[in-house]
């Protein structure tokens, strides 16, 4: 693909303009007012600050990738697509080595998500993620698989995890600090299981109760939803241990609740736990 082609350049510019425009709510800029000044990068959470080293590495990989590899990298499959047996209350799901190799090594799939019907123990999660990443390490470019989970109100796909009320109930408290603590604990337990990406919080405005995911929203008020949404995202991305110490006593850890495993150390870029993906 020729990135310098005039039509491609024009499409890229239009897409960039659309993204920027969508990122600034129309209500926040009354007609005739001067453009809003962008928020200083230094005030962003560490996980949201651009890392020049990561960007350079990504550009390098993109230049090496074939078109088929790029398409595969943008593909996400549910875990049952590479599993041999379905999970039940008494039996854990089992991965299928042949399917896993077909998806990752030959089809270049870049992401997997969730479970096949039944929650896993912390140890089973760690084994599952390790098995998947071992296969990814044999790929041509050795790009790790990005694993995602719907831990919307606690890591409910992991046994022994802490489960919280749904977002609409949390919104009824009008208490950002309560939302913060819930998402700090969710981040701790999700990351300890080996999963780095949480599909939460849901930031749709809940105006239609017939919508099947209404209970995952922070309700019908845009202001309340934005305050609680920002609180949830920042809580997922920052070190939750001070909040846990405040709840459980200074210096205590929660390793017993997550299978005896400490979450990994803080990354060089400052991002600590989970990449929250607001929906």
N, C-alpha and C positions, 0 to 999 in steps of 0.2 A: 504494500500500500504506500502510495506517495503522499506523505504528510504535507508536502509543499503544493499540492494541486490546489488551484484556486477554489474549487467547489468544496473540497474537504476543509480548507482553511476557513471558508465562510461558515460552514456548518459548525465547526468547532467554536468560532466566535459567537455564533447565535446561541449555541448550547450554554456557553459560559455566561452570556448575558442573561439567559433564562434562569440559570441557577442562582445568580446574584440577585435578580429581581425577586425570585421566590423566597429567598432567605430574609428579605426585609418586608414585614407585614405592611400592607397598604395603609392600615389604620394608624400605623406608627408614624407615617409621613403625611400630614395634612396637605391638601392642595396648596401649592405656592410656597411651601416651606422649603428651606435649604436642605440639601441632602444630609442624612444622618452621618455623623463621623463614625468610622469603624471602631470597634472596641480594641484597645491596645492588646497586642499578642501576649504581652507579659502578664495580663490579668486573666488569661484563659487558664483552665486547669491544665496541668502538665501533659495529660494524655491527649489534649487537643492542639498542642503546639507542634508546628511542623518540625521534623527532625531532618536536617539536610543529609545526614548519612543514610537514613532510611530511604529518602527520596532518590538519592543517587543509586542506591542498591536496586530499588524498584525499576528505575530507568534502565539500568544495566541488564536486568533480567528481561524486561520488555523487548529490548533490542535483540536478545538471544532467542526469544520465543517464536515458534512458528504460529501461523494463524490458527491451526487446530489446537495448539496448546493454549492460546489465548481464549478461545471459545470454551475449552474444557475448564480453564481456571475460573471462569465466570459461571460455571455450572455448580449447582448445589443439589445433592440427593438426600433423601431421607435414609436413615440407617438401614431400614429393611431392604433397600436395594442392594446392599452388600452383605446381608445377613443370611445365615443358614436356618436358624430356628427363631421363632417368635418368643418373646418374653412372657412369662406368666407370673402368678403370685408365688410360685414355688420354683420356677426355672428361669434362669437368666437368658437373655438373647445371646445367640452365638454368631460370631462373624464367619463369613465364608471366604476363605483365603483366595479362591479362584475368582470370585466376584470382586473382591477388594482389589486384586491385581488388575483385573480387566478395567475397572473404573478409574483407578489412579495411574497405573503404568501405561495403559494403552488408550484410554479415553481422556486422560489428563484432567479428571474431575478435581476441582479445587476446594470443595467444601462439602461437609456432611452435617446433619442435624438430628437432634432429638433421640428418642428411643423407639423400640418396637413394642409398644403397648404397656410395658411394665418398667417401673423405676429400678435403677441399679444401686447397689451398695457403693460406697466410696471406693473400695478396692476394685470392684468390677468396672467402675468408670475409669480408674487409672489404668487398668489392664487394657480396656477397650481403646483408649486414646493412644496408649503406647504401641499397641499392635498396628493401629492405623498409621501412626507416624513412622514406624519402622518400614512400612511399605513405601510411604512417600519419600523416605531417605534413599530409596533405590531408583527414584525417577531421574530423568536426564538432568533436570535443573535443581532437583532436591528441594523443591518448595514445600514447606509443611502444609498439611491439610488444615484449613480453618474450620474448626468445629463450633457450631452454634447450638444454643438451647433456649427454649421458651421458659425462662425462670422469671415469670411476670410478677408473681407474688410469693417469692421464695423459690428455692431450687427444688421444685416438687417432682423433678425427674430423678432425684437422688434420695434413697432411703435414709432415714435419720436426719434429714435436713429440716430446717426451721421453715414452717409454712405460715404465711401472713394473710390477712384479709385481702380480698380483691381490691383493685385500685379505687373502684367507686365507693367502697366502704372506707378506705383510707382517706379519700377526699372528703367524706362526710365529717371527719374529725377536724378539718381545717388546720391541721397541725403539721407543718413542714418538717419539724424535728423528728416526729414519729416516722414520717416517710423516709427521712435520711437514715435513721437507724435501721429500718427494715431493709433498705437497699445496701447498706454497708454489710450487714450480716449475709444477705443474699450473695453479694460479691465475694465475700470470704469463702463461703461454702461452695459456690460455683467454681471459683478458681482452684480451690483445693482438690476438686474432683478431676482437674485437668482440662476443663472447658474454659476457653478465653473470651467467648463472645456470647452476650446475652441479648436476645431479641426483646428488649424492654428499655424504658417504659412505653406503653401505648399512649400516644399523644393526640389521637383523634378526639374531637369534641363530641361527647355523648349526647346527641340531640334526638336520637331515634331509639327508644327502648326495644323495638323489635329487632334491631341489629344484633346478631348473635354474639358479638364481642363487646357489647355495651358495658358489661361489668368490668372489662379490663381498662376502661377509660377512667380519667379523673373527673368525670361528670360533664355537665353542660356549660360550665362557665369557662371561657377562654383564659381569663386572668388566673383563676385558681389552677387550671390545668397547666398553664405555663410555669407558675411558681413551683408546683409540685413536680413537674417534669424536669425542670432544671435541677431541683434538689435531688431527684432520683438519679439522674445521669451523673452528677458530680459525686454522689455517694458511691456509685458503682466503680468509678474510676480512681478513687483515692484510697489510701491506706485506711482500712476500717478498724485496725487494732486499738487505737485510742478509745473509740466508742465502745468496743467490746470490753476493754479494761474497765471503763466506767460502769458497765452493766454487771460485770462478773467479778470485779476486784482487780486492782492494778497488778500487772505482771502475769496474770493468768492467761492461758491460751485455750482454744477450743478444739485442739487436735483430736480429742476423743470423739467429738461429734462428726469429724470428717475422716475417720479411718486412720487416725494417728499420723496424718501427713501435714506438715507445715506448707502453706502456700509458698510459691517461689519468691525470690527476692525481688526488690524493685528493679525495673529495667533501667537501662542507661538513659532513656528519654524521660524518665520520671513517671511513666504510667505504671500503676501498681497492680490493679487487679483485672477487672473485666472491661472489655470494650462494649459499652452499652450502645445499643442500636435502636433508637427511638422509632416506633412504628406509627 
